[in-house]
Amino acid sequence: MSGNKRSELSIGLEVSVVQKPHQRSGELTQGVIARILTNSPNHPHGIKVKLESGVVGRVKLIHD
């Protein structure tokens, strides 16, 4: 599942994000959502979140 819709995300969910410096390479970082930063209901490049580790990035994958 992609992370383009804010309604699909919630705090505590395990996701993979791409950080700003890794957008070209597509390197993913896995973690648990601590805060949802994007206010709009959807975003074409993924909803921006902050992970519990402090990493900020756009959600690319939602883990079950």
N, C-alpha and C positions, 0 to 999 in steps of 0.2 A: 504494500500500500504506500502511495506517495504522501508527502506531507504538504500538499497544496491547499488544504482546507483546514481552517482553524478549528472547526467543529469536530474534526477527527482526533484532535490532540487534547491532552489533559496533563496536569502536573503529576509526576510520578511514572509517566509512560516511558518505556525504553525505546530510544530512537537512534538513528545514525544521521549525523549532520555533516555538512561541508562548511568549513571555515572560510572566511574571506580570502586569506592568502592561498588556499588550496582549491579555489574555484576552477582554475585552469586544469589542474591535474585530476580533480574530482576525488581527492583523498578524503575518505570518510572517517569521522570520529564517533564512537559509540558512547552513549551515556543515558542518564535519566533526566527528564525535563524538570527543572527547578522553577522556571518562569517562562511564560509565553510573551514575546516582545512585540510581535506584529499585531496591530489593532484591527486591520481589515479582515473580513471573513475568509478571503482567499488571496493567494499570491502565486503568480506563475512560476517563480523560482523556488518556492518553498517558504513556509512560515518560519520566521526567525525566532529562535528560542535560546535560553541560557540553560546550560546543563548544570547539574549539581557540582561538577568539577570546576565550574566557572567559565567553561568554553562557550562562546557564542557562535552560532551558525544557523544555516537554513536546513530544515528537515528534508532529507531525501528518502529515508526508509523508516517505516514504523515496524518495530519488532513485536511479534505476538507473545 
